[in-house]
């Protein structure tokens, strides 16, 4: 590659890198910072809502109907019970989910009311809107930038631009003389901001590229599955936000018993009430011995028969989508990767701000240089 072509390419990538950083500063900062905070979602939620987790013990030995009755009493006429989730980790409460009556929220999504219940006693610890807390707002900010309807797609395209920024940044960082070890040193230039930008940019480049691409996968799930030849799951019965049945033929206890009878030795994880539509069915999650992921069992409300187990159903199982989610969120990935994700969220904000200051300084210097010929005194005659 000739020097002139390399120079033009470098100028092109510098312009692309610059305008991504400066032009998307307002969007990148809240997106990246919210992602960093969500790595510690559970800890934040416990700190901000301690009353929800003030359990008296770790054993959920009461019948599931006890938790159901406590939730229905707490909801009263305000909400219809839709799900009961048993504790997944020691110290977790039982969580009952209700669907608030009245108009839906943004995007037609139903509004919810949760009840957090003490596992050993069945006492309701707290009730509240799960979408009103700080961590819930951070989830919406990170997933949609709080933009109605098209926010998820906007975030997906921002993921692509972040990946391009990583690629162009690596190109610009790469030393022209091939002295990589020297390039790893702190001092690449006279400015502290310049050196900070280059050091942080290099060390976070690869993790940030991974987080950007996994974010794109999550933002465009149907396109991503099609690209990898994965069959999309069937749409929910009765529609995405189908309301629960006003009255069910089975009780919650009967539906749970049918699912457990079909899975000997399994432990109950959650029970979701059937929704309106053809052949309404209960969705019961059970944890099987030696299997990490819970299995979803459908129990027909009309007959109590087990329809099919989604974990072992026909077709290829989608293992890629959960993996992408785990890599992006850091769930069950250990403290090291969670710390990398946290740094990967903070870094774009630092890089955008340092890049903006460097750009403003460069503009100021160019303007100053352009004024010098005009300000120079006329030669004496």
C-alpha positions as CSV (number, residue, x, y, z in Angstrom):
1,X,0.0,0.0,0.0
2,X,1.5,3.4,-1.0
3,X,2.0,6.2,1.5
4,X,-0.6,8.4,-0.2
5,X,-3.3,5.6,-0.1
6,X,-2.5,4.8,3.5
7,X,-2.7,8.4,4.4
8,X,-6.1,8.9,2.7
9,X,-7.4,5.7,4.4
10,X,-6.1,6.9,7.8
11,X,-7.9,10.3,7.3
12,X,-11.1,8.5,6.3
13,X,-11.1,6.2,9.3
14,X,-10.2,9.2,11.5
15,X,-13.2,11.1,10.2
16,X,-15.5,8.1,10.7
17,X,-14.2,7.5,14.2
18,X,-14.5,11.1,15.1
19,X,-18.0,11.6,13.9
20,X,-19.2,8.4,15.5
21,X,-17.8,9.6,18.8
22,X,-18.9,13.2,18.6
23,X,-22.1,12.7,16.8
24,X,-23.4,9.9,19.0
25,X,-22.1,11.3,22.3
26,X,-25.6,12.1,23.7
27,X,-26.8,8.5,22.9
28,X,-23.6,6.5,23.7
29,X,-23.1,7.9,27.2
30,X,-26.5,6.9,28.7
31,X,-26.4,3.6,26.8
32,X,-23.0,2.6,28.1
33,X,-23.4,3.9,31.7
34,X,-26.7,2.1,32.1
35,X,-25.1,-1.1,30.8
36,X,-22.4,-0.8,33.4
37,X,-24.9,-0.3,36.3
38,X,-27.0,-3.3,35.1
39,X,-24.1,-5.6,35.6
40,X,-24.8,-5.3,39.3
41,X,-28.6,-5.3,38.8
42,X,-29.4,-7.7,41.7
43,X,-27.2,-5.9,44.2
44,X,-28.6,-2.5,43.3
45,X,-32.2,-3.8,43.5
46,X,-31.5,-5.2,47.0
47,X,-29.9,-2.0,48.2
48,X,-32.6,0.2,46.8
49,X,-35.6,-2.0,47.9
50,X,-34.3,-3.8,51.0
51,X,-37.9,-4.3,52.3
52,X,-38.6,-6.7,49.3
53,X,-35.8,-9.0,50.4
54,X,-36.2,-8.9,54.2
55,X,-37.0,-12.6,54.3
56,X,-37.0,-14.5,57.6
57,X,-35.4,-17.7,56.1
58,X,-34.4,-19.4,52.9
59,X,-36.8,-22.4,52.8
60,X,-39.9,-22.2,50.6
61,X,-41.6,-25.2,52.2
62,X,-45.2,-23.9,52.2
63,X,-47.7,-25.1,49.6
64,X,-47.7,-22.9,46.5
65,X,-51.3,-22.2,47.2
66,X,-50.3,-20.3,50.4
67,X,-48.3,-17.9,48.3
68,X,-51.1,-17.7,45.7
69,X,-53.6,-16.8,48.4
70,X,-51.3,-14.1,49.9
71,X,-50.7,-12.5,46.5
72,X,-54.4,-12.5,45.7
73,X,-55.2,-10.8,49.0
74,X,-52.4,-8.2,48.4
75,X,-53.6,-7.5,44.9
76,X,-57.3,-7.3,45.8
77,X,-59.4,-5.9,42.9
78,X,-56.5,-3.9,41.5
79,X,-54.7,-6.8,39.6
80,X,-55.3,-10.3,38.4
81,X,-52.6,-12.9,39.4
82,X,-50.6,-14.1,36.4
83,X,-47.6,-15.9,37.9
84,X,-46.0,-17.2,41.0
85,X,-42.2,-17.6,41.1
86,X,-40.4,-19.5,43.8
87,X,-37.0,-18.4,45.1
88,X,-34.1,-19.2,42.8
89,X,-31.3,-18.3,45.2
90,X,-31.0,-18.5,49.0
91,X,-32.4,-15.3,50.4
92,X,-34.7,-14.6,47.5
93,X,-38.4,-13.9,48.2
94,X,-41.3,-15.6,46.4
95,X,-42.5,-13.2,43.7
96,X,-46.1,-13.0,42.6
97,X,-46.9,-11.1,39.4
98,X,-50.2,-9.5,38.8
99,X,-51.7,-7.7,35.8
100,X,-53.2,-4.3,36.7
101,X,-56.6,-3.6,35.4
102,X,-57.1,-0.6,33.2
103,X,-55.4,0.8,30.2
104,X,-52.1,-0.7,29.1
105,X,-48.7,1.1,29.3
106,X,-46.5,2.3,26.4
107,X,-46.5,0.1,23.4
108,X,-49.6,-1.8,24.5
109,X,-47.6,-3.6,27.2
110,X,-49.8,-4.5,30.2
111,X,-48.9,-2.8,33.5
112,X,-47.9,-5.1,36.3
113,X,-48.1,-5.2,40.1
114,X,-45.7,-7.4,42.0
115,X,-45.9,-8.9,45.5
116,X,-42.7,-10.0,47.3
117,X,-43.5,-12.8,49.8
118,X,-41.5,-14.2,52.7
119,X,-40.9,-17.9,51.8
120,X,-41.0,-19.5,55.3
121,X,-44.1,-17.6,56.5
122,X,-46.1,-16.5,53.4
123,X,-46.2,-12.9,54.6
124,X,-46.3,-10.2,52.0
125,X,-43.1,-8.1,52.4
126,X,-44.0,-5.4,49.8
127,X,-46.0,-4.6,46.7
128,X,-45.2,-2.3,43.9
129,X,-44.8,-1.6,40.2
130,X,-41.7,-3.5,39.0
131,X,-41.2,-1.0,36.2
132,X,-41.1,2.0,38.4
133,X,-37.8,1.3,40.2
134,X,-34.3,2.6,39.3
135,X,-33.0,-0.7,37.9
136,X,-36.2,-1.1,35.7
137,X,-35.7,2.4,34.3
138,X,-32.0,1.5,33.6
139,X,-33.2,-1.6,31.8
140,X,-35.5,0.5,29.6
141,X,-32.8,3.1,29.0
142,X,-30.3,0.5,28.0
143,X,-32.7,-1.5,25.8
144,X,-34.6,1.3,24.1
145,X,-33.1,4.7,25.2
146,X,-36.6,5.4,26.4
147,X,-37.7,5.8,22.7
148,X,-41.2,4.5,22.1
149,X,-41.8,1.7,19.5
150,X,-38.5,2.0,17.6
151,X,-36.1,2.3,20.5
152,X,-34.9,-1.3,20.4
153,X,-33.9,-0.9,16.7
154,X,-32.2,2.4,17.4
155,X,-30.1,0.7,20.1
156,X,-29.3,-2.1,17.7
157,X,-27.9,0.3,15.1
158,X,-26.0,2.0,17.8
159,X,-24.4,-1.3,18.5
160,X,-23.2,-1.5,14.9
161,X,-21.8,2.0,15.0
162,X,-20.0,1.1,18.3
163,X,-18.4,-1.9,16.5
164,X,-17.3,0.3,13.6
165,X,-15.9,2.7,16.2
166,X,-13.9,-0.1,17.7
167,X,-12.6,-1.2,14.3
168,X,-11.6,2.3,13.2
169,X,-10.1,3.0,16.6
170,X,-7.9,-0.1,16.4
171,X,-6.8,1.0,12.9
172,X,-5.9,4.4,14.2
173,X,-4.1,3.1,17.3
174,X,-2.0,0.6,15.3
175,X,1.6,2.0,15.0
176,X,2.7,2.7,11.4
177,X,6.2,1.5,12.1
178,X,5.0,-1.8,13.5
179,X,6.5,-1.1,17.0
180,X,3.6,-2.6,18.9
181,X,5.4,-2.9,22.2
182,X,6.3,0.8,22.1
183,X,2.7,1.6,21.3
184,X,1.6,-0.1,24.5
185,X,3.4,2.5,26.5
186,X,1.5,5.3,28.2
187,X,3.1,8.2,26.4
188,X,2.0,8.2,22.7
189,X,1.7,12.0,22.6
190,X,2.2,15.2,24.5
191,X,-1.4,15.4,25.8
192,X,-2.6,13.5,28.8
193,X,-6.0,13.2,27.2
194,X,-4.5,11.8,24.0
195,X,-2.6,9.2,25.9
196,X,-5.6,8.3,28.1
197,X,-7.8,7.9,25.0
198,X,-5.3,5.6,23.3
199,X,-4.6,3.4,26.3
200,X,-8.2,2.9,27.3
201,X,-9.3,2.5,23.7
202,X,-6.8,-0.3,23.0
203,X,-7.4,-2.3,26.1
204,X,-11.2,-2.1,25.9
205,X,-11.4,-2.5,22.1
206,X,-12.0,-6.2,21.9
207,X,-14.4,-6.6,24.8
208,X,-16.4,-3.6,23.6
209,X,-16.6,-5.0,20.1
210,X,-18.0,-8.3,21.6
211,X,-20.5,-6.4,23.7
212,X,-21.6,-4.4,20.7
213,X,-22.2,-7.4,18.5
214,X,-24.0,-9.3,21.2
215,X,-26.2,-6.2,21.7
216,X,-27.0,-6.2,18.0
217,X,-28.0,-9.9,18.2
218,X,-30.3,-9.1,21.1
219,X,-31.8,-6.0,19.4
220,X,-32.6,-7.9,16.2
221,X,-33.5,-11.4,17.4
222,X,-35.4,-12.6,14.4
223,X,-32.8,-11.4,11.9
224,X,-30.0,-12.8,14.0
225,X,-31.6,-16.2,14.3
226,X,-32.3,-16.3,10.6
227,X,-28.6,-15.5,9.9
228,X,-27.5,-18.4,12.1
229,X,-30.2,-20.8,10.8
230,X,-32.0,-20.9,14.1
231,X,-35.8,-21.3,14.0
232,X,-37.7,-18.6,15.8
233,X,-40.0,-19.7,18.6
234,X,-43.7,-19.7,17.8
235,X,-45.7,-16.7,18.8
236,X,-47.5,-16.8,22.2
237,X,-51.0,-18.3,22.2
238,X,-53.6,-15.6,22.0
239,X,-51.1,-12.9,21.2
240,X,-48.1,-11.3,22.9
241,X,-50.1,-9.6,25.6
242,X,-53.1,-11.9,25.8
243,X,-55.0,-11.3,29.1
244,X,-55.3,-14.2,31.6
245,X,-58.5,-16.2,31.8
246,X,-61.2,-14.8,34.0
247,X,-61.8,-18.3,35.4
248,X,-59.7,-21.4,35.1
249,X,-60.9,-25.1,35.1
250,X,-57.8,-26.1,37.0
251,X,-56.4,-24.7,40.2
252,X,-52.8,-23.5,40.4
253,X,-52.1,-26.5,42.7
254,X,-53.6,-29.0,40.2
255,X,-51.6,-27.5,37.3
256,X,-48.4,-27.7,39.3
257,X,-49.1,-31.3,40.3
258,X,-49.7,-32.4,36.7
259,X,-46.4,-30.9,35.6
260,X,-44.4,-32.5,38.5
261,X,-46.1,-35.8,37.9
262,X,-44.8,-35.7,34.3
263,X,-41.3,-34.9,35.6
264,X,-40.5,-37.2,38.6
265,X,-37.9,-35.8,40.9
266,X,-38.3,-32.2,39.5
267,X,-38.6,-29.1,41.6
268,X,-41.3,-26.4,41.0
269,X,-39.8,-23.1,39.8
270,X,-42.8,-21.0,38.7
271,X,-46.4,-21.3,37.6
272,X,-48.0,-19.0,35.0
273,X,-51.7,-18.9,34.6
274,X,-53.3,-19.6,31.2
275,X,-54.2,-16.7,28.9
276,X,-57.1,-16.3,26.5
277,X,-56.8,-18.1,23.1
278,X,-57.1,-21.5,21.6
279,X,-56.5,-24.4,24.1
280,X,-55.4,-22.2,27.1
281,X,-52.6,-23.8,29.0
282,X,-50.7,-23.3,32.2
283,X,-46.9,-22.7,31.8
284,X,-45.1,-24.5,34.6
285,X,-41.3,-24.3,35.0
286,X,-39.6,-27.2,36.7
287,X,-36.0,-27.8,37.6
288,X,-34.8,-31.3,36.8
289,X,-32.0,-33.0,38.7
290,X,-28.7,-32.5,36.9
291,X,-30.1,-30.0,34.4
292,X,-29.2,-26.3,34.8
293,X,-31.9,-24.7,32.7
294,X,-35.5,-25.1,33.9
295,X,-37.9,-27.0,31.6
296,X,-41.2,-25.4,30.6
297,X,-44.2,-27.7,30.7
298,X,-47.6,-26.8,29.3
299,X,-50.6,-28.2,31.1
300,X,-54.0,-27.9,29.3
301,X,-56.4,-26.0,31.5
302,X,-59.4,-27.9,30.1
303,X,-58.1,-31.5,30.8
304,X,-55.0,-31.2,33.0
305,X,-53.0,-33.1,30.4
306,X,-49.4,-32.2,29.7
307,X,-49.3,-30.9,26.2
308,X,-45.6,-30.7,25.5
309,X,-42.3,-30.0,27.1
310,X,-40.6,-27.1,25.4
311,X,-37.2,-28.1,26.6
312,X,-37.4,-31.3,24.8
313,X,-39.7,-30.4,22.0
314,X,-39.1,-31.0,18.3
315,X,-36.7,-28.9,16.3
316,X,-33.3,-27.7,17.1
317,X,-32.9,-26.0,20.5
318,X,-31.8,-22.4,20.4
319,X,-28.7,-22.3,22.6
320,X,-27.1,-19.3,20.9
321,X,-29.6,-16.7,22.0
322,X,-29.2,-17.4,25.7
323,X,-25.4,-17.5,25.3
324,X,-25.5,-14.0,23.6
325,X,-27.6,-12.7,26.5
326,X,-25.3,-14.1,29.1
327,X,-22.2,-12.7,27.4
328,X,-23.9,-9.3,27.1
329,X,-25.4,-9.1,30.6
330,X,-22.7,-11.1,32.4
331,X,-25.2,-13.5,34.0
332,X,-23.5,-16.6,35.5
333,X,-20.3,-15.5,33.8
334,X,-18.2,-14.8,36.9
335,X,-16.8,-11.7,38.5
336,X,-13.9,-11.3,35.9
337,X,-16.2,-11.0,32.9
338,X,-18.7,-8.9,34.9
339,X,-15.9,-6.5,35.7
340,X,-14.9,-6.4,32.0
341,X,-18.5,-5.6,31.1
342,X,-18.6,-2.8,33.7
343,X,-15.4,-1.3,32.3
344,X,-16.8,-1.8,28.8
345,X,-19.7,0.4,29.8
346,X,-17.7,3.1,31.4
347,X,-15.1,3.3,28.7
348,X,-17.3,4.6,25.8
349,X,-18.3,7.5,28.0
350,X,-14.7,8.3,28.8
351,X,-13.6,7.8,25.2
352,X,-16.4,10.0,23.9
353,X,-15.7,12.8,26.3
354,X,-11.9,12.7,25.8
355,X,-12.4,12.5,22.0
356,X,-14.7,15.5,22.1
357,X,-12.2,17.6,24.0
358,X,-9.4,16.5,21.6
359,X,-11.5,17.4,18.6
360,X,-12.4,20.9,20.1
361,X,-8.7,21.5,20.8
362,X,-7.8,20.5,17.3
363,X,-10.4,22.9,15.8
364,X,-9.2,25.7,18.0
365,X,-5.6,25.1,16.9
366,X,-6.6,25.1,13.2
367,X,-8.5,28.3,13.6
368,X,-5.6,29.9,15.3
369,X,-3.2,28.8,12.5
370,X,-5.6,30.1,9.9
371,X,-5.7,33.6,11.5
372,X,-1.9,34.0,11.8
373,X,-1.3,35.0,8.1
374,X,-4.1,37.6,8.4
375,X,-2.8,39.0,11.7
376,X,0.8,39.2,10.5
377,X,2.0,42.8,10.1
378,X,2.6,44.1,6.6
379,X,6.2,44.2,5.5
380,X,7.9,47.6,5.6
381,X,8.3,49.3,2.3
